[in-house]
Amino acid sequence: MDIGEIRKRRLLRLVEARGEPVVLIEALAGMGKSRLLADLAAARGLPVRRDGQPPGIAGDLRLWDVPADAPAARLPDLAAGGRLVLARRPATRLPGLERLAAFGAVYKLTEEALLYEARELVAAFGERQGLEIALATGGWPLLIDTGGRRSIDPVVFSRFIAEEILADLPAETLVRLAMMLAGRRVTGGAAPLPLARLDASGAWEIGGRDIAGPLAGALVAEQGRRIADPGLRPAMAAASAELGFTTETILNMQRSGEFEAAERLLETEHGWYFLYFHGAIAFDAVLAGFPEEASLQSDTVALCRALQALKHGEVSLARRLLADRFGSATLDPGRVLVDRGRYTVAFRSFRLVMLIYEDIPLTDELLRLAFAILADLPIEAHLLRGSIHNAILEFYLRSRRFAEADDVAERALRHYRAAGASLLAFYISLHLAIMRLMAGDAASAGEWAAEAERDIASLGFDSPHDQLLLKLLKGCVGYEEGSDEALILFLNRDLELFSHGEIWPTLIEFALQYGSQALSRRYSTIAARSFLDRWRVYQVQNRQFQMMIDSREVTVMQNGNRWREAADRLAQLPTPVTQAVASNARQLARLGHRDEIAVALCWLRHMVFETPTRPDLVDCLAAIEANLALTARQRIGVQIWNAYVLKRQRDLTRARAQLQATFETVARNGCIGSLSEEQVFLADLLANRRIADFLSALSEARQVLRRLRDFGLGNSGLGSRNGLSRQETKVLMMVTEGASNKFVAKMLQISEATVKFHLGNVYRKLGCRRRKEAIAAARALGLVG
């Protein structure tokens, strides 16, 4: 039997069996609505009305094919015994229909009923061919004729689907269809198409393998059309975001060459902030989908690729991308921030954020211009406002203005939370934790680390590099609390991957400080210096990073008892802070830049070790300790040096009082790690019985002493344990570094004869007869790193 005849009989029986006054055939194009009305008309000998006016109510049965492209008049009340069968598309509005439905006068024939059933296809074409047709077409009448499968040109078919079916569907349905075609599991809700079927797991799937290809092309075209329309774009973007399919929607458009639509959707989805809402993997994939020249043609793509370069540590590439698209004037942040007429507020905000990564001095004028951008932003612009405060936070941290840094960090965090940007909130929580570590407050740092971990856990995507940041942070908090296991594990396993990712000055300062300190304490000076050299290679083009690395290397050499080499390295640094500056209390009090303070502290540390009896040294230490630009962690180190100098100047009472105050601070804040770097001075102080007994009698100090013993005091006391006096140990260490007797005498401010006297004692106590033997013995005993 003819397949059309089989379906017609079933549907006619279904329609005629209903008792409701109105039978509604509501279906998408190509489902055979009009064909069914024509069959019914032929069977009953009735005409079919095809305009916007409903047929008259007189008579037993009336047929109406409601046009899709013309407004329809209101349905009249049906006379007793009158019946109406009408067909329309789902999007066609029909006044009066809902009122009739509310009174139970309407029967709706489902779209699924209009499809050819598998048993009907088998009856018409035989089992093998019938089932094959069912699998290929899903029973869609448009694709079936009396000969079996109806051939339609794929391009024509795709356009038909886009124009006649998809154009009327809501944005959410389009996204759900795209998700199904991409292999994503879609459950719940109504069927996105009549041809959709529920599989065994309860997920929707497209019924009909011949439909998937044309449907995919039609989806891209329709999504592109809506994204190009400012009125339809928000709904499309919202649906993609709601269903977690924004990235795939953009990628589908790119694959089909719809780059302009892809760019518009990227712009709608926060532009360069796309990274923070979808993750680096999605961000990289989207940017890879645009042609190379897109960076020269699109502001959005240029900014996104510049951010991508920054996130990969390629600051020079980011600057070139901006210059190529926006002009070389953009390389000067001052010109960009001040020119409100030429540059948009969004671009000025991005240029300000870029300063976080650049080797450009941050001046008060730049700070003023940064705050001025806020006046151009509405209160609800949370992403941009948060980012401006984020950039200013880095400015304050470099300038060591910690109170202001705390304030802008809290403001940035509020804005990011309001914007729902958990990844950006993570970065602020990370900063706040680092700031607490700088303040020597391990307990508060741990709380902010836990907050950062919650931010990471709330992300809907993987963020591997940020997981490494969190891992490093937790390792450093553990180190500050007296356990270096997690930090050492990170340095051994994850450092290589971490060092090739996103880096900004505060983060690298943090990594250099704790990484070199932990490696020096756990392994050796060589291990710590190798760690620093690795960073020197990665950041060779950035001068501020180089100064950080150099100052940390000096401290590592000092901790390894390589004092002369450290002094030589200090003298070679390209900085205005010389030993003369570090010897001037008034100049020390005025220092404010991070790197200048770091160098000054290195010089002071050198002088404390080499010439602790200098009369002006206590005043210099007091001046630098009172400097508000010092971190609390650095201040703890200065206090230890001060106690050491006071002891060497035979003022034990003040030395004990200083240590008591410092140990109470350490006990209160749990920052044992800040003491571990000063073991060379602490070992000498605690070797004094009067100081040790005094501290042991105090509960908080006793707690710190116990934790220091658990953490290990290192090898600073090896000289005394081998019978060498303090001065003999110093002479031996300097000789081991290659110093002549004359140089040793000058550095220690003693005569050459006294140097020879001390060397004689060293030879005797170590059982040596020559200088080379004494040097070998010193290295074997671990007196030098």
N, C-alpha and C positions, 0 to 999 in steps of 0.2 A: 504494500500500500504506500501511496505517496506520503512522504514525511510531513508535508504541510497539512494534508488531510487528517493525519493521526492527531497532530497537535490541535487543529481546529476543532475536532470533535470533543476533545477533552475540555478545552477552554469554553466552548459553547455550553456544554453540559454544566460546567461550573458556574457560569454567569446566569444561565436561565434557572438554575436551581435555587438561587438566592431569593429571599422574600423581601429584602430591603428596597425602599423606593429608589435609592440611588446606588449604582455600582460604579465605583471609581477604579479606573485602570491607571495607576500612577507608576511611571517607569522612565528610565533614561532613554536617550535616543538609541535606535537600533534594536530595541527589545520586542518590536512587533505590536505595539499598541494600535497603531492605525490599521495594521493588517487584521487584527482581531475585530475591530469595529466594522471593517469592510466585509469580513466573513459573516458577522452577525447581520449586517444589512442585507447581504445576499440571501441568507437563510430565511429572513423575515420579509424580504421585499421592501425594505425601508431605506430612506435616504439618510446620509450622514451630514450633519451640520459641521462646517469647517471654519466659520468665522468667529468673531468675538462675542456674538449674541447667542444666548442659550436658546434651544428650540422651544416652541410653544408647549404648553402643558397639556393640551388636549390630546386624547388618544391613549392607547395602552402603553406604548414604548417609544422613546425618542433616543436618538444617538447623536453624540456631540464630540467631535475631535477638536479639543481646545487648542488654538494656535499658541505656539511658544513665544512669538515675537509681537503679539498685540494684546492690549489690555482686554480682559474679559468683563462682560456685564455681570451684575449680581444675579445669583440663582434665585428664581422665584419659588414660592411655596408650590409644592406639587399637589395637583388635584387628587382626590381619592381615586385610587386605582391606577394612577399614572406612574410610570417608571422612566428612569433616565439612566443610560449607560454613557459615561463620559471618559475620555482619555486625556491625560495631561502629563507634562514633565514635572518632576518634584519642585522645581524652582518657580513654576507658574502659579501666580496668585489667583484665587477664584473666590470672590466675595460671596458670602452666604453659605459656603460649603461647611465651615466649621460649626455653624449654628445647626445645620441638619445633622452633622455627625454627633453633636452633643445630645440630640434627641434620639440617637440610635437609628437614624434613617439612612446611614451610609455603610456600605460594605466595600472595603478596600482590597482589591486583588493584588497580591504581593508580586514584586518583581520576579522573585524566584519561580512563581507559577508560570511566568511567561517563557522561561527557559525550556528548551527541549530536554526531556528526561532521557536518561541513558537507555531505559527499556524501549522508549519510542524510537531512538536511533537504531537500536539493535533490530527492532521489528521492521524498520524500513530498509536497512542496509546489511543486515546480517550481523552476527555477533562480533567477528573480528573487526570489520570496518566500522561498525557502529560504536564499539568501545574506543577505537582509535579516534573517531570524530569527537566523541565526548571528551576524551583527554586533551585533544588539541584545541577545541573551541569552548569547552565549558558549557556547551549547550546554547551559546549566544545565537539567536536567530539571524543576526546580521551576517554571521560567518557560515551559514548552512543554507543550501538550496536543494532542489530535487536530485541533483547529481552527487550530493555529499558535501564536502568542504568547499566553500565559496572562496575563490581567489580574489584578494584585494591587494593592490599595490601597497607595500609597507609605508611609503611616505604618505600616501593618501589616507591610509588607515590611521596613521599617527596623528595627522591633522584633524581627521574626523573626531578622534577621541579627545583631542585638546579643545576643539571648538564646540563640539556638541555635548560632551559629557563633563570633562574636567572644569570647564569654565563656570559651571553652575555649582560646583562642589565647594563646601567651606574649606578654609586653609588647613584646618586640622586634618581633614580627610585626605587632602593632597599629601601632607607629610606622612600620614600613616601608610598610604600607598607606597610612597618612596621608601619607607622603612621596610616594608614587606619585600619590595623588589631587591633591596640591599641585603636581604637575608636576616634582618633583625626580627625578633619575636614580637608580634603585636597581638595583644589580647584585650578583651573587654570591648564594650561599646557595640554600636551597630556595625553591620558589615560595611566596609568602605566602598564596596562595589557589589552589585548583584551576583557577580561571578566569584566573589570571595567565599571560601569554604573554611570551616573550622577543622583543623587536623586533630589527630588523636590526643594531642597535648592541650587542646583548647586554644591554639593560636590560629589567627587568620592566615590564609594562603590564597593566592590567585588561582582560580579554576580555569585552566586553559593555557597550554604552553605557547600557543601562537600569539597570545595577547601580550605577554611580558615585554617583548622588544618594542613594539609600537607604543605600548603604554609608557615605558621608560622615557622614550623620546618626547612623547606628549607631555609628560610630567615636567620635564626640564623646561620645555617651551612655556607651559602655563605658569610655572613658578617664576620664570624669568619675566613674563609679562606682568605678573602681579608685583614683583619686586621693583620693576621699572616705574610702576604707578605709585606716586607718593601716598595716594589714598588707600591703596591695598597693601602697601609694603609693611606697615606695622603689624597687621594680622598675620602675614606670612612669617615674619621674623619671630613674632610671639609664639606662634604654633611650633615652629622649629625649635625654639628654645625650650618651650614647655615639654616637648617630647624628647629633648636631648638629641636633636638631629641637625643642628645648625651646620656643623662641620661637613657632614655628608651632603647636605643640600648645596653648599658652596662648591664642594668637589665635583658633584654631579654636573653643575653648571659649567665648571671649567672644562670638564671632559667633553662637553658638547660645544665648546667654543663660546659660551655665553659669559665672557669675561666681565663685561660691563655690569650685568646683573649680579655676578658673583661679587664684584667689588662693592656694589650698593648694599648687598646683604652683609658683607664684612663691615662696612661703615655703620650700618644699622645696629650690628652686634658690637657696638662700642669701639670700632676702629682698632687702634693699637692696643686697647685694653682687652681685645679678644683673647690674648695670651692668658690673662689672669682669670678669665671665666671658663676657658676650655683647655688650658694646659699647653705646654711647649710642644708636645707631639702633634696635636691638632694644628697649632699655630704654624709650625714648620711645614706641615703637609699643605695647608692652605696657601702659604706663600710660594711653595714649590710649584703649585698649580698655575700661577700667573706667569706669563712670558717675561723674559728678562727686561724688555723695554717698558714694562708696566711701571717700574720705579721712576721712569722719566716722565710718565704720562699721568700718573695718579698720585695725589697727595696722600691718600690713605695707604696705598701699597708702599710708597716711599717711607712713610713713618713706621709702618709695620716692619719693613726690612731693616730700618735703622735700629729699632728696638731689638730685633732678632740678633743683629750684629753685637749690640751691647750685651745681650744675655749670653753670647758665646765668647765674651771677652775681647771682641774685635772693635775697639773704640775708633780706630783710624778708618775702618770701613764704614762705620755709622756716620762719621763726619763727611766722608766722601759722598755717601748717598744723599745726605741733606744738601750738600753743596751742588750736586748735579741737578737736583730737582728744584731747589728753592734759591739757588745762587750762593756764591762764595761769602756773601755778607753774613750768612747764617752761622759761619764758623766763629763769629764774634758774638758771644751770648749777650753782651751789653747792648749791642746794636739791635738785636732781636727783641729783647725785653722792653726796650724803651720805645720802639716803633709800633705803636698801637694801630696806626693807619694802614701799614703794609702787612702786618702779620696778625692772624686771627688769635684769639685768646687761647684756643686749643693748641695752636702751634707754639705759642710762647710758653705754654705750660709744658709741652713736650721738651722744648729746648732747655727749660729749667731743670727738668728731671734728668736730662742728659748730662748736666753738670756733675751729677753724683759720680759718674764714671770717668770724667775727664781730668786731665792734669792741668787744670786752670785755677789760679789763685782765686779764692772766694773773698771778695771785698765787701765792705759795708754798703757800697753803692749797689752791688748786685743783690744784696739782701733787701735793700729798700725797694728795688724794682720787682723782686720776687713777691714781696707783700703787696705791691701795687696791683698785681694781677688779680688778687682776690676781689678788688673793687669792681672788676669787670665781670664777675661770675655771679649768677643767681645763687641764692642760699641752697637750693636743692641740687646744685651741680656737685654732688658728693664725690664723684670720682676725681674730677679736676681739683677740687679743693683739697681732698685728701692727698693728692699727688704733690701739690704745691707745698703743703706742710711737710710731706715726706722729704722733699728736696731741701727745705729749710732745716729740717732735722739734721741732715748730713753736714750742712754748713755749721750749725751750732756744735756738733760733735768735733769737727776738725778744729774749731776755734776754742774748744774746751769750755763752752758756755752751757754747763750741764743743767742748770735750773730752767733756762729757756728751752733746751732740748727736750726736757721732760714735758714741758707744756705743749710744744708743737707735736710731740709724739702722741700724746693723749688726744689732741684735736684730729690728727690724721687717722687715728684708730676709730674715732667716732664716725668720721665721714665714710671710711671704708666699710664699717659695719652697716651703716645706713644704706650703702650701695649694694650690699650683699656680696662684696668682693673678699671672700675668705682668704685667698692667696695673698692679696695686698695686706690684709689684716695680719696675716702670718709674719710678713716682713717687719711690721711695726712691733709685734710681740717679740720678734727676734732682736730688734734694736733695743727694746726696753730691757730684755734679759742681758744683752751685752753691756748696756749702761749700768745695770746693777752689778755686774762683775767688775766693771771699772771702779764702781763705788765700793768694792770690797764686800758686797752684801750677797753672799752665796744663797742664803735662804730665799730672798726676794727674787734672785735670778732664777732659782728653781721653779718658783711659782709662775714666772713669765715663760719659762721653757715649757711648762705644762700647758699654758694657754696657747703657745705656738703649736704644740702637738695637737691640741683640739682643733685649731684652725686647719691644720693639714688633714686631719681625719674627716673634716666636713666637706672636703673637695669632692667633686663628682668625677675626677680624673686623676691619673697618676702624674706625679711631679717628682721625678727621680732626683734632680739636683737639689730641690728644696728639702727632700728627705735627708740628703747628705748634710745640708746646712743644719737641720735639726739634730742630726747625729753628732755633728761637731759641737754644737751648743751644749747638748747634754753631757758630752765627754768633758767639756771645759768646766761645767758646773760641778761634775763629779771630781775633777782635779782640784778645784777650789775647796771642795769639802774634804779632800785628803785621800782620794782614790783615783789613780791614774790609769786603771785598766781600760776603761771605755775609750779614753782619749788615745792611748797607745794603739789600741786595736784599730781605731779610725785612721791613724797616721800610717799604719802598716798596710791596711787593706783598701782604703777609700781615697787616699790623698791624690793619687794620679788622676782619677776621674773628677774629683772636686776641683783641682787646680786648673782644669781646662774649661770650667764653666764660668758663670757670672761672678764677677769680682767688683767690689767697690771699696774705697779706702778704709772705712770703719771695719768692714769684714776682714780685709787682709791684715790690718793691724791686730785684730783679735786672733786670727789664725797664726800669725807670726809669733805673737807673744806666747800663747799657750803651747803651740807646736814645738818651738825651739826650747822652751823651758822644760817640757816633759821629756823630750829626747835627750837633752843634756843631762837631766837628772837620772833617767832610767838607763841610758846607754853611754853616750860619750859626747865630748865636745865635737868630735869629727862628725858624728851622726847629726847633731844639731846644725852644724855649719853646712853640711850637705843638704839638709832640708831647706836652709835659707838660700843656698846657691840655686836650688831648683826654682824657687820663686824669682830669683834674680833673672834667670833665663826667660821665664814666662812674661815678666813685666819689664823687659829691657827698655821699652820706649817710654815708660812712665817715671818721671823724676821723683814724684812724691813717694811712690812705692819703693824706689831705690833707697831713699833716705831712711824709710822705715826698716828696710832690710839691713842697711849698714849699721844703724844704731842697735838693732837686735844682735847683730853679729858681734859687735863690741862687747855687749853684755855677756854673750855666750863665752867669748874668749876670757873675759874677766872671771866668770864662774869656773872656767877650766884652768885658772891660775896662769893664764898667759897675759899678764898685765902689761908687759912692755909692748908686745905685739898689738894689744888692744889700744894702747896709747898712740902708737904709730898710726894705726888705722883711723883713730879719732882725729889726729892732726891733719890727715889727708882729706877729710870730708869737706865738700864744697858748701860750707855753712858759715855764717858770721859768728856763730857761738864757738869761741875758742876757750882754751883753759883760762885765759885772762878774764873773759866774761864770766866764766863759772866761778872765778875767785872774787867777783865783785857782788856783794850782797844787794846793792841797789839795782844793778842790772838784772839780777836773778828775779827780783820781785816784779819786774816789768815784763818778763817773757810771757807770751800768750799763745804762740803757735805750737801745735802738737810736736812737730819735728824739732824745733828749737829747744823745747823743754826736754825731749828725749835725749838730745846731744848733751845738754847741760847736766842732766842727771848722770850720764855716763862719765863726764869729766869729774863731777863731784864724787862719784863712787871711786874713781881712780885715786883722787886725792885722799879720800877717807882711808883707803887701803895703804897708799904709799907714804903719806905724811899726816897721820892722824893727830899729831901734836901741834899742827899749825894753829896759831892763836886766833886767826880770823875764821877758822873753819866752822865753828859753832854758829857764828853769825850768818855765814853763807847758808848753812843748812836750815836755820830758822827762817831765812828770807824765802827760800824755795818752798819750804813747807807751808808758809802762809800764802803762797801764790794760789789764787782761786782756780787757775787753769790746770792745776795738778789733779789727776784722778786720785780717788781715795786709796786705790791700790798702790799707786806710786808714793803717796804720802806715807803709807805704812813702811815702805822701803826706806824712805828718808828718816823716819823715826828710829829704825834699827841702826842706820848709820850714825845718827846722833848719839844713840846710847853707846855705840862702839867708841866714838870719839871721846865722849865724856869719860868712859872707863880708861881709855889710853891717857887721858889728861888727869887721871887720878881723882875724878869726881864721881865716886861710886854711888853716892846718895842720889844724885840727879840721874845717873845712868839707870839705877834700879827703878826710880819713879817713872822714867820714860818707858822702860820695858813693861812695867806694870800697866800703864795706860794703853800701850799698844796691844798687849796680850788681851786686855779686857775688850778692846774693840774687835779683835780677831775672834774671840770666844762668842761675842754677841752676834756677830755677822756670819760666823762659820767660814771665814775665808782663810783657811790654813794654807792654801796654795800660794798666797801672796807672801808668806813667810819663807816658803821653800826656796825662793830665788836668793834669799839673803843668808843662806847657810854658812857661807864663808865668814860672815860677821857673827852670826848667832852662835856658831860653834865656839868661837873665841870668848864671847860673852858668857855662855853657859858653862864654860870650863872654869870660870871663877866661882869658887865655893860660896862666897858671900852673896853673889847675885843669884846663883842657882838655889841656895837655901831660902833666900827671900821669896823668890817666885814660887817655890814648892809649898810655901805656907799659905798661898792665896789660891782659893778654889778655882777661879776662872783661869788663872795663869797655869795652875797645875793641870787643868784639862787641856790647855794648849800644848804644854810640854809633852803630855802623853800622846797626843795626836801627832806631834812632830816626831816623836820616837817611832810611832807606827809608820809614818810616812818616810822616815829615814833621813838622817842629817847629812848624808853624803860623805865626802872624803876630806872636808876642810880641816879636820883635826889630825890628819895623818902625820904631819910634821911633829907635833908634840908627842904622838904615840910612839914615834921612833927616836925620842930623846932630843929633838931639835927645839931650840928656843924660837920665839916668833921671828926675831931678826935673822937668825940663821936660816929659817925656812924661806924668808923673803929673798935673802941673798942667793940661796940655792935655786929658787924658781927663776930668778932673773938670769943667773948664769946658764941655766938650762935653756933659756930662750936665746942664748948667744950673746948676752951683754958682757962687755969688758968690765974689769974692776973699776976703771975710771968712771964708766957710765953708771954702775951700781952705786958708787960713792956719791955721784951727783944726784941721782934719783932719791936716795935714802938720806941725803944731807949728812953724810958721815965721811971720814977720811978714807983714803985708799988703804992705809995701814989697818984701819978697823975692818975693812972688807976682807983683807987677807987674814986677819985674826979669826973672823967668823968662818971663812972658808976652811981654815985649819981645823976648827972644831967640827965642821961638817964632815971633813974627810975622816977624822978620828972616829966620830960616832957611827958613820956608815961603813967603816972598815975599808976606806978607799985611800989610794995614794995619789991619784991624778984627777984632773978636772973632768976628763972624759968618763972615768969610772963613776964619779959622783953624779954626772948627768944621767948616765945609764941607770944608776940606782934610783934616782929621783923618778924617772919614768916608770921603772918597774914597781915602785911603791905607789904610783898613782898620784904623786904630788902635783903633776901637771897633766892637763888634758891633751 
